Structure formats: C-alpha cells, structure tokens
Amino acid sequence: TNTKNAAEATERNHIDRIQHPERVAARAAEVVPPTRKELPTVKEFSARFMDEYLPRQKPTERDAKNQILDGSLLPFFGLTRIDVLACDQSIVNRYIATHKGATKTLNNRLAVLSTLLTYAGPKGCNLIPQHGLSLHVDDVAAEIIAVPPGDVAKLIEAATDARYKVGVLLANDAGFRIGEIRGAQWTDIKDGRITIRRAIDTKNRVGAPKHNRIRTVKLSKALVAALAKLPRRGLWIVSRLEDGGILGYDAMREGIHAVYVRAGVKVPVSESGKTMPWHSLRHSFGTECAARGVPVTEIQRLMGHADIKTTMRYVTVNQAQLDAAIERAFDHADPKGPTVGPETGEERAESRSSTVI
C-alpha cells in the first residue's frame, strides 16, 4: 500500500465525518445488514392460526383442531420455532415415539400439525418454505367393529321406541353416522330414497355431513316399514318426544345403550376403549355391502368417505368371505359343479336380517 495515499484518505475521511456525519451514517447502514426478525414458536404462531385459519372451518372441525392443539401438539412442539420444526423430521419422530394410542388418532394429530405448517408456508402466511416433513404413519388398519347381523336383528326387536328402531336401521341399512341420523328430515325422503344433506354435532349445531359428502341412499324394505310407523312430530325424523325438536346427542347415546341392554347385545368398544353403539352399526352397513359384492367405489359413495383407502378396510375385513366364494366357484371335488344348497342366492339374501340397500 502507498503510505502517503493512505494517510491522505484517512485525513479526508476524518474531515468528512466532522463536516457531514449524515453521510457516514448512511454508508454504515448500507454496510451493516438489517437484523433478521426471529420467527415465532409453534405456540406463538398457533394463536394466529386459530384467529385467521380456523374460523373458516366448520364448528366441529374448529373444535376438533383446537382440542388437538391444546391437548397434544402445543405441549410437545409449543416452544420449538416454527421454521426449525418445518425442516427437522427428528422432532416429529420423537413426538410419534411418545404416542401410545391408536394410529388413527396419531394421524389425526399429525394432520392438524401439517395444516398449521402449510398455513405458515408459501400458500398461507409465507413465513417459512413449504415443509417436507413426513406427517403420516402407516400401520395395520384399525379393526372394523361391526355389529353381527343376528345382533342387529335383536336390537331392532328390542327397540320398543319407534325412533330408535328407525335410528338403528338408518345406521345399519343406510350407513348413517349419529350426527346424520339426528340431522335427517322428513323432506329428505323422496321416491324411496333418502338424501343425507346435513349433520348435527354434539352442541346441536347444524352443518354439512362429514367431508361435505351429500349422498343419496335407497331405503331398505325394513326402513320403509319402520318409517311408516314413526309418528311425525315436526321437521326432524328422529326427534324429541315432547316437541319434535332436535334430539340431544347424549340422550340419543343413552337411548341406544338402553336398547343394547334390553336386547342382551354387548356394546362394541373401539381399540381406544370408546363405546361405539351407533358407529358400529354404520360399520355393519359397510361390511355387509362388501360381503355382498358391492364395488368398493360404490361403497365409498354410499358411506360418504373422502378417501377410498378408508373404504378398502371393509373389503379387507371380508377377505374370508371372498376366499369362501372362490372355493364355492371352483370346487372340483364334485364334477357337477359347486353345491349351492337348498336355498337359492335370492332366498338366502331374504332370510338374512334386513341389510339390503
């Protein structure tokens, strides 16, 4: 370096600092990078998520997501910065390792986490890049807990209250969920079919069916007969006795439990220990459809499933029936062909409980 030139430059800079301090400040601002604002933690961002994203959802979905956030996700991920979580699969893996319940429950929680991170990403608040985390656990499908046809017949016989007889048949013969049974109106019935247009949640809020899947199902003969004997007390098919209003969720569960007791049928229990008096009857509808050879895509539409993988579980449950069908069709022990038995296929179908769609 040239010592003379360096000295002269230093002198000029010194004079410039004294005479024009604003220039020095401007140059310093150009050189020093701005301080990056630290991104929020998962708990901090969840408040924004609840205020901005959740109000767009149906009330039941908001309640479910809030419960998952407060009860499971925030206690584990709450203090983690959202950008750190979005790029670190090991944090998620540790959360998965701590889970002790059903796989379906875990995947429901991971789905809420995925929704939160997606909202923080480019398609939402644009705070973080699109996450590449694996937020689903593959496992053996949960057991389908269905009420056997013989027990369904006992429940129908034991339902001395016509409302519960219709309710059992709506679940077993038409695949209704409990909220859809409570939300069914007389005007939904037309030309021997019933359309599932709405569902009522545990807080008596009326909304669309799950996954917004409006669907129409043909009434079985047993359901037509039961509906004909049910007094019309108002708008709702299964309603309160006193005024025809919405039948409460708890009252409906207590009522069906009483029917199980009267029928001498054990109330089905899920793998998580939750009793499933109504939903197991819906499972009976799915398994019966699969057993009778209804195509899986049609079962999906009838049951209102968003994902055909859910419907495929019913086909898997009935693998034994499918194996038996092959044995009957290709039984070469008798050169005259398989033995059908004393009844025709139609006669056997008629002899079973009223589960034909």
N, C-alpha and C positions, 0 to 999 in steps of 0.2 A: 504494500500500500504506500501511497505518496503521503508522507507526514505533513507536508505543507498544505496539500489539498484537504486532508482530513481535519486539520486544525481550522482551516477557513470554513469548512462545512459545519463544524461544531459551533463556531462563533455565530454563523448565520442562524443556525437553529436556536441558539440561545437568545439572540435578538428577536427572532420570530415568536418565541414563547412569551417574551415580555410584551411585545407590541400587539400580538394577535393570539391571545390564548384560546379563542374560539376555534381557530384552525387546528390547533393541537388536539383539542377535544374531539373534533370531527374525525381527524386521522386516527385517533385512538379507538373511536367507535367502529371504524372500518376494519381495524386490525383485530380487535378482540371479538370473538364470536359471541352471539347472544346466548344467554343462559337458557338451556332447554328445560321446559317445564316438566316436572316428573308426572308420569301418568298415574291415574288413580288405582287404588287397590280394587279387588273384586267387590268388597263390601261397599266401598265408596261409589263404584260405578253401578252397583245393583240398585241404589236409590234412584239414579237417573233411568235405569232400565224399567223400574216399577212405575215411575212417573210418566215416561214417554211411550214405552212399548206395550206394557201390559194393559193399559186402558183400551187398546184396540181389540183385545181378545174378548171372548165370551166370558161372562161372570164365572162360570165353573172352571174355565181354563185359567183365569186370573187367580182364583182361589188355590187351585192345584199348584201353580207355579210359585206362588207366594209361600205356600206350605213347604215345598221342596227347598226353596232358597233359605228360608228361615230355619228349617228343621235339619237340613243336611249339608247343603253346599256352602253357605256362609260360615258355619262353624269350622269347616275344614279349609276352604280356599280364601276366606274373607280377607286375611292380611297379605295375601300374595298380590303383587302388582299385576294388572291385567295383561300387560304386554309380556311379562315374564311367563305367566301361565300359558299364554297363547302359543308359545314356542317350546314348551318343556313337557313332553309326554310323561316323563318320570313322575311329575307331581300328580298327574291324573292316575297313573298306575298305582301310586301309593294310596290314593283315595279308593280305587277299586279293591285293593287288597284289604281294606278295612271293612268292606261291606259284608254283612252276614245274612242278608235277607234273600228274597227271590231275585233271580236275574232280571225279570221283567221290571221289578221295582228299581233296580240299579240302572237299567237302560232308560227308564222314565226320568231319573235324576240327571243322567248324562245328557239326555236330550234337552233339558232345561239349560244346562251349562252350555251346550252347543248353541242354543238360541241366544243366550246372553253374549257369548263371544262373537257370534255373527253380527249381532246388533252393534257391537263395538267396532266392527270391521268396516271395510270399504262400502258395503251395502247399507250401512247404518250411520253410526257417528263418525266413522273414518278415523278412529284413534289408533288403531292397530292394523297391520296387514291381515289378510284372510288367514285364519288359523288352519293348520294342517293336522290337528290332533285326531287321534282315533277315539271317538266317543261312543262306542257301541261294543257290547260284549256278546260274542256268540257263545251259545250254550245249548244244551239239550232243552228243547221246548218244554215249557211247564205243562204238567199233566192237565188234560181237559177233563174237568169234573162234571160229568153229565148224570142226570137222574135216569136210571134204567126205565124202559117203557112200562114194566109192571108196576113200579113205584109211582110213575106218573098217573097211571090209572087209579091207584089208591088215593092219590092227592085229589084228583078230580071227584072221586066218590066222597071223600071226606070234606070237600068244600061245600058245606051247607049254605054258606053265604054266596049268592049268585055272583057277586062281584069277584070273589076270589076264584071261583070256577072259571070265569072269563079271563081273569088275570093269568092263571096257570096255562090256559090254552093259548093266550096271546104270546106267552113266552115260549111254550113248547111247540106249538103248531105254526107260529109265525115269526119266531126269533126276536121278539121284543125285549129290550132292556127295561129295567124297572122304571126309569125316567120316561121311557117311551110309552109304557103302559099307563102311567099317570097322566101323560100328555095326550092320550088318544081321545078324539072327539067323535061324536056320532056322525058328524058331517064328513069324516074321513072315510066312511064306508060308502062304496058305490059299486054297483054291478058285481057283487060277490067278491070284492077286493077291499083291502084296507090300505091306506097310504100313511106311512109314518112321516109326518111333517114336523113334529116338534117333540121336545123332551122337557121335563120339569126337574130341576135339580133339588138338592136336599133343603134349599132355602126357599122353595116354591117359586123360583124364577123360571119363567117360560122362555125357551130358546130353541134353536135348531137341534136336530139329532146330532149325535156324536159324529165328528168329521164332516158335518153338514150334509150327510148322506140321506137325502129324502128318497124313499123307496116304496114300492107297492107290492103287496103280498096277497095271494089268493087265499080266501078264507077256507079252512077245512070244514067238513060237514059238521063235526062236533062243535066247532067255534060258531058256526051259523046258528046251530040249535041253542047253544048257551046264550048267545046274544039276544035271541028271540025271547028268552025267558027273563032277561035282565031288565028291571024297570028303568025307564028314562027319568032321571031326576034333574037333568039340566044339560049343560054342554058336554061335560066330561063323561066318558063311558064308565070308568071305574072311579067313583066319586064318594064324597061323604054322604052318609045316610040322611042326616038332618036337613041339609040344604042343597045338595048336589054340587057343592064346591070341590076344590082340589083336595084329594085325599093325601094327607101328610105322609112324608117318607117314612118316619118312624112308625106311624100307625100301620102302614102297609107292610112293613117288615114284621111287626108284631103279629099282624093278622095271618101272614103266610106261615110264620113259625107255629102258630096255633094249629094250622091245617096239617103241618108235618106231624105234630104230636098226635093229633086226632087220627091220622092215617097210619101211625106207627112206622113212619119212614124217618130215618136219620137225616138230619140236615147236613148237606155236603159242606166240607170245610176245605179251604184252599191251603196250599203249601205254606202260606204265611200265617195260618191259623184263623183266617177270617171266614165266618159263615157265609155261604152263598146260596140262600134259599131260592132267590129269583134268577140269578145269573146262571146257575147250573141248569135250570130249565131251558134257558136260551142255548146253552151248550148242547142240551139234548136235541134241540132242533138242528143244530149244525151236524152232529154226529149221525142223526137219522137221515138227513139229506145225503151225506157222504156214503152211508151204508146202502142207500137205495140207488146209488149211481148217478146222482145229480152232478153235472160237471162243476168243477171247482170254481170256474169263473162265475157261474150262476149262483153258487152258494155265497160267493163274495158279495154279489149284488143283493141277494136276499137278506144277508146279515148286516150289510152296511159297513163292511170292513174297508179301511183305506188302503191296506197293504195285503196283497194276495198271500204273502207269507203267513199271515195270521190265519187265513182260511185253510192253508195247506196243513195246519196242525190237525184239523178234523179228519182229513184224509189219512194222515199217518196213524191216528188213533184206531182207524178201522182197517188196518192192514190185515188183521186176522180174517175179517170178512172177505177181503179181496183174495186172500190165499184160498179160502174155502170155495170161492166162486170158480177159481181156476181148477181146483180139484174136482168140482162137480162137472165142469165143462169137458175135462179131459180125463175122466175116469175110464181107463181102458180095461178095467177088470171085467166089466160087462160089455160084451161085443155089441149089444143092442144100444149102448149109449148110457149116459148117466141116469141114475134113478131119481126122479123128481119127487116122488112121494104121493100120498093120497090127495093132496090139495094142489090146485094149480097156483101159479105165481100170484094171480089176482086174488084168489081165495086166501092165501097166506097173508097178503097185504091187508085184506079186510079184517082178518082175525086179530091183527095186532092193535095196539092202542092207537087212538086217533091222532096220528102224527103226519099224515099225508098232507102236503101243502095244497 
